[in-house]
Amino acid sequence: MTEQNTPDWDASQLLVAEYTKLREEIIKLTDLQYQLVSLTVIAFGTVLSIGFQTQQAPIVLVHPLVSLILGLTWLHHTFRIHRIAAYIRTEVEQKVGLRTLGWEHFVQRTPLRPGRASYWSLRAVFPASSVLALASAGTLATAEPETLVLFILSGLATVVTAVVFFAWQEPAPEARRRRVASPGADG
């Protein structure tokens, strides 16, 4: 047997490499989120244009379903971002020290509040475009059974989208653990 040469890795080098890759993954997921928002806006404009040109409400009523799917994907990326951030906060920043790395701790201490415009600036695209699509389709709708069924499905998709986005909270996993560990604590 031959002995393999293994590099002597300094723990700090590994932490820096891990931190760098995790931050890159957050940036990639954020880029994908912006693409999903853009795709939602493009889809909305496309179905509205085609629906009004052809005077077909069912075409416009497809948008709330598309918006729900794209919105859930956006939220999935949000979940992944917060999971990575929690790992950086608990596993990397704690090891290196908050004086060296502390961004995720800072973000956790000073989150965006749900009532602020910056909190809603991108996420509002999904429920708002669904509501606008429903209202627009209402001006084109006929009493055909297929259109009525699609109206109901699109209405349900719009309600689900709005509820999911209004109810979605983004606490870090360790904040949830603190609340579970001490019920009644305000976390």
TIMI-105493 format. One record per residue (C-alpha): residue in three letters; residue number from 1; z, y, x. Coordinates in Angstrom, 1 decimal, padded with zeros to 4 digits, always signed. Each point is the difference from the previous one (the first is absolute). Example, Ala and Ser with C-alpha at 12.3 -4.5 7.8 and 13.67 -1.06 7.14 Angstrom:
<rs>
<"ALA" 1 <+007.8 -004.5 +012.3>>
<"SER" 2 <-000.7 +003.4 +001.4>>
</rs>
This chain:
<rs>
<"MET" 1 <+000.0 +000.0 +000.0>>
<"THR" 2 <-000.8 +003.5 +001.2>>
<"GLU" 3 <+002.3 +002.8 -000.6>>
<"GLN" 4 <-001.5 +002.8 -002.2>>
<"ASN" 5 <+000.4 +003.5 +001.2>>
<"THR" 6 <+001.8 +002.0 -002.7>>
<"PRO" 7 <+000.3 +003.7 +000.2>>
<"ASP" 8 <+003.4 +001.5 +000.2>>
<"TRP" 9 <+000.2 +002.0 -003.2>>
<"ASP" 10 <+002.4 +002.8 -000.2>>
<"ALA" 11 <+001.6 +000.1 -003.4>>
<"SER" 12 <-000.7 +003.7 -000.3>>
<"GLN" 13 <-003.8 -000.6 +000.6>>
<"LEU" 14 <+000.1 -002.6 -002.8>>
<"LEU" 15 <+001.7 +002.4 -002.3>>
<"VAL" 16 <-002.5 +002.8 +000.7>>
<"ALA" 17 <-002.9 -002.4 -000.5>>
<"GLU" 18 <+001.5 -001.2 -003.3>>
<"TYR" 19 <+000.7 +003.5 -001.2>>
<"THR" 20 <-003.5 +001.2 +000.9>>
<"LYS" 21 <-001.7 -002.9 -001.8>>
<"LEU" 22 <+002.2 +000.4 -003.1>>
<"ARG" 23 <-000.7 +003.8 -000.2>>
<"GLU" 24 <-003.7 -000.8 +000.4>>
<"GLU" 25 <+000.3 -002.4 -003.0>>
<"ILE" 26 <+001.7 +002.7 -002.0>>
<"ILE" 27 <-002.8 +002.4 +000.8>>
<"LYS" 28 <-002.6 -002.6 -001.0>>
<"LEU" 29 <+001.7 -000.7 -003.3>>
<"THR" 30 <+000.2 +003.7 -000.7>>
<"ASP" 31 <-003.7 +000.4 +000.7>>
<"LEU" 32 <-000.7 -002.9 -002.4>>
<"GLN" 33 <+002.1 +001.9 -002.6>>
<"TYR" 34 <-002.1 +003.1 +000.4>>
<"GLN" 35 <-003.1 -002.1 -000.4>>
<"LEU" 36 <+001.4 -001.5 -003.3>>
<"VAL" 37 <+000.7 +003.5 -001.3>>
<"SER" 38 <-003.5 +001.0 +000.9>>
<"LEU" 39 <-001.5 -003.1 -001.6>>
<"THR" 40 <+002.0 +000.7 -003.2>>
<"VAL" 41 <-001.3 +003.6 -000.2>>
<"ILE" 42 <-003.6 -001.2 +000.7>>
<"ALA" 43 <+000.3 -002.8 -002.5>>
<"PHE" 44 <+001.3 +002.5 -002.6>>
<"GLY" 45 <-002.9 +002.4 +000.6>>
<"THR" 46 <-002.5 -002.8 -000.1>>
<"VAL" 47 <+001.1 -001.6 -003.2>>
<"LEU" 48 <+000.4 +003.4 -001.7>>
<"SER" 49 <-003.5 +001.0 +001.1>>
<"ILE" 50 <-001.6 -003.2 -001.1>>
<"GLY" 51 <+002.0 -000.3 -003.2>>
<"PHE" 52 <-000.9 +003.6 -001.1>>
<"GLN" 53 <-003.6 -000.4 +001.0>>
<"THR" 54 <-000.4 -003.2 -002.0>>
<"GLN" 55 <+002.5 +001.0 -002.7>>
<"GLN" 56 <+001.9 -003.3 +000.5>>
<"ALA" 57 <+003.8 +000.1 -000.3>>
<"PRO" 58 <+000.3 -003.6 +001.4>>
<"ILE" 59 <-001.3 +001.2 +003.4>>
<"VAL" 60 <+002.7 +002.7 +000.2>>
<"LEU" 61 <+002.6 -002.4 -001.2>>
<"VAL" 62 <-000.5 -002.2 +003.0>>
<"HIS" 63 <+001.7 +002.6 +002.2>>
<"PRO" 64 <+003.6 -000.6 -001.1>>
<"LEU" 65 <-000.3 -003.6 +000.9>>
<"VAL" 66 <-001.5 +000.9 +003.4>>
<"SER" 67 <+002.6 +002.6 +000.5>>
<"LEU" 68 <+002.8 -002.5 -000.7>>
<"ILE" 69 <-001.4 -002.4 +002.6>>
<"LEU" 70 <-000.5 +002.7 +002.6>>
<"GLY" 71 <+003.4 +001.5 -000.7>>
<"LEU" 72 <+001.8 -003.3 +000.4>>
<"THR" 73 <-001.8 -000.5 +003.3>>
<"TRP" 74 <+001.2 +003.5 +001.0>>
<"LEU" 75 <+003.5 -001.0 -000.9>>
<"HIS" 76 <-000.2 -003.2 +002.0>>
<"HIS" 77 <-001.0 +002.0 +003.0>>
<"THR" 78 <+003.0 +002.3 -000.6>>
<"PHE" 79 <+002.3 -003.0 -000.2>>
<"ARG" 80 <-001.4 -001.2 +003.4>>
<"ILE" 81 <+000.4 +003.4 +001.6>>
<"HIS" 82 <+003.6 +000.2 -001.2>>
<"ARG" 83 <+000.7 -003.5 +001.3>>
<"ILE" 84 <-001.4 +000.8 +003.4>>
<"ALA" 85 <+001.9 +003.3 +000.1>>
<"ALA" 86 <+003.3 -001.9 -000.9>>
<"TYR" 87 <-000.7 -002.4 +002.8>>
<"ILE" 88 <-000.6 +002.8 +002.5>>
<"ARG" 89 <+003.2 +001.7 -001.2>>
<"THR" 90 <+002.2 -003.0 +000.1>>
<"GLU" 91 <-001.5 -002.0 +002.9>>
<"VAL" 92 <-001.7 +002.4 +002.3>>
<"GLU" 93 <+001.8 +003.3 -000.3>>
<"GLN" 94 <+003.4 -001.5 +000.0>>
<"LYS" 95 <-000.8 -001.9 +003.3>>
<"VAL" 96 <-001.5 +003.0 +001.7>>
<"GLY" 97 <+002.4 +002.6 -001.3>>
<"LEU" 98 <-000.5 +002.8 -002.5>>
<"ARG" 99 <-000.2 +002.6 +002.7>>
<"THR" 100 <-003.1 -001.7 +001.3>>
<"LEU" 101 <-001.7 -001.1 -003.2>>
<"GLY" 102 <+001.3 +001.2 -003.4>>
<"TRP" 103 <-002.9 +000.9 -002.3>>
<"GLU" 104 <+000.5 -002.8 -002.5>>
<"HIS" 105 <+003.7 +000.9 -000.2>>
<"PHE" 106 <-000.9 +003.6 -000.6>>
<"VAL" 107 <-002.5 -001.0 -002.7>>
<"GLN" 108 <+002.6 -002.2 -001.7>>
<"ARG" 109 <+002.6 +002.8 +000.0>>
<"THR" 110 <-002.5 +002.6 -001.4>>
<"PRO" 111 <-002.3 -001.8 -002.4>>
<"LEU" 112 <-002.5 +001.7 -002.2>>
<"ARG" 113 <+001.5 +000.5 -003.5>>
<"PRO" 114 <-001.9 -001.3 -003.0>>
<"GLY" 115 <+000.0 +003.4 -001.7>>
<"ARG" 116 <-001.8 +001.7 +002.9>>
<"ALA" 117 <-003.7 +000.6 +000.0>>
<"SER" 118 <-000.4 -001.6 +003.4>>
<"TYR" 119 <+001.4 -003.2 -001.4>>
<"TRP" 120 <-002.5 -000.1 -002.8>>
<"SER" 121 <-003.0 +001.5 +001.8>>
<"LEU" 122 <-001.9 -003.2 +000.6>>
<"ARG" 123 <+001.7 -002.6 -002.3>>
<"ALA" 124 <-000.7 +002.1 -003.1>>
<"VAL" 125 <-003.8 -000.8 +000.3>>
<"PHE" 126 <+000.5 -003.5 -001.4>>
<"PRO" 127 <+001.8 +000.8 -003.3>>
<"ALA" 128 <-001.6 +003.4 -000.5>>
<"SER" 129 <-003.6 -001.2 +000.4>>
<"SER" 130 <+000.8 -002.9 -002.4>>
<"VAL" 131 <+001.3 +002.5 -002.7>>
<"LEU" 132 <-003.0 +002.2 +000.5>>
<"ALA" 133 <-002.4 -003.0 -000.3>>
<"LEU" 134 <+001.7 -001.0 -003.3>>
<"ALA" 135 <-000.3 +003.5 -001.3>>
<"SER" 136 <-003.6 +000.4 +001.1>>
<"ALA" 137 <-000.9 -003.4 -001.5>>
<"GLY" 138 <+001.6 +001.1 -003.3>>
<"THR" 139 <-002.7 +002.7 -000.3>>
<"LEU" 140 <-002.7 -002.7 +000.3>>
<"ALA" 141 <+001.6 -002.9 -001.8>>
<"THR" 142 <-001.6 -001.8 -003.0>>
<"ALA" 143 <+001.8 -002.4 -002.4>>
<"GLU" 144 <-001.5 -003.1 +001.5>>
<"PRO" 145 <+002.4 -002.9 +000.5>>
<"GLU" 146 <-000.8 -000.4 +003.7>>
<"THR" 147 <+000.7 +003.7 +000.7>>
<"LEU" 148 <+003.2 -000.2 -001.9>>
<"VAL" 149 <+001.2 -003.1 +002.0>>
<"LEU" 150 <-001.0 +001.8 +003.2>>
<"PHE" 151 <+001.9 +003.1 -001.2>>
<"ILE" 152 <+003.1 -002.1 -000.5>>
<"LEU" 153 <-000.3 -001.7 +003.4>>
<"SER" 154 <-000.6 +003.3 +001.7>>
<"GLY" 155 <+002.9 +001.6 -001.8>>
<"LEU" 156 <+002.2 -002.8 +001.1>>
<"ALA" 157 <-001.2 +000.3 +003.6>>
<"THR" 158 <+000.6 +003.8 -000.1>>
<"VAL" 159 <+003.6 -000.6 -001.3>>
<"VAL" 160 <+000.7 -002.6 +002.7>>
<"THR" 161 <-001.4 +002.3 +002.7>>
<"ALA" 162 <+002.1 +002.9 -001.2>>
<"VAL" 163 <+003.2 -002.1 -000.3>>
<"VAL" 164 <-000.5 -001.6 +003.4>>
<"PHE" 165 <-000.6 +003.3 +001.7>>
<"PHE" 166 <+002.8 +001.9 -001.7>>
<"ALA" 167 <+002.5 -002.9 +000.4>>
<"TRP" 168 <-000.9 -000.8 +003.6>>
<"GLN" 169 <+002.8 +000.8 +002.4>>
<"GLU" 170 <-000.5 -000.3 +003.7>>
<"PRO" 171 <+003.5 -000.6 +001.5>>
<"ALA" 172 <+000.2 -001.8 +003.3>>
<"PRO" 173 <+001.2 -003.6 -000.3>>
<"GLU" 174 <+003.2 +000.8 +001.8>>
<"ALA" 175 <+000.8 +002.7 -002.7>>
<"ARG" 176 <-000.5 -002.7 -002.7>>
<"ARG" 177 <+002.4 -002.3 +001.9>>
<"ARG" 178 <+002.6 +002.8 +000.1>>
<"ARG" 179 <-000.3 +000.4 -003.8>>
<"VAL" 180 <+000.3 -003.7 -000.6>>
<"ALA" 181 <+002.9 -000.3 +002.4>>
<"SER" 182 <+001.9 +002.8 -001.7>>
<"PRO" 183 <-000.9 +000.3 -003.7>>
<"GLY" 184 <+000.8 +003.3 -001.4>>
<"ALA" 185 <-000.8 +001.7 +003.3>>
<"ASP" 186 <-002.6 +002.7 -000.3>>
<"GLY" 187 <-002.7 -000.9 +002.4>>
</rs>
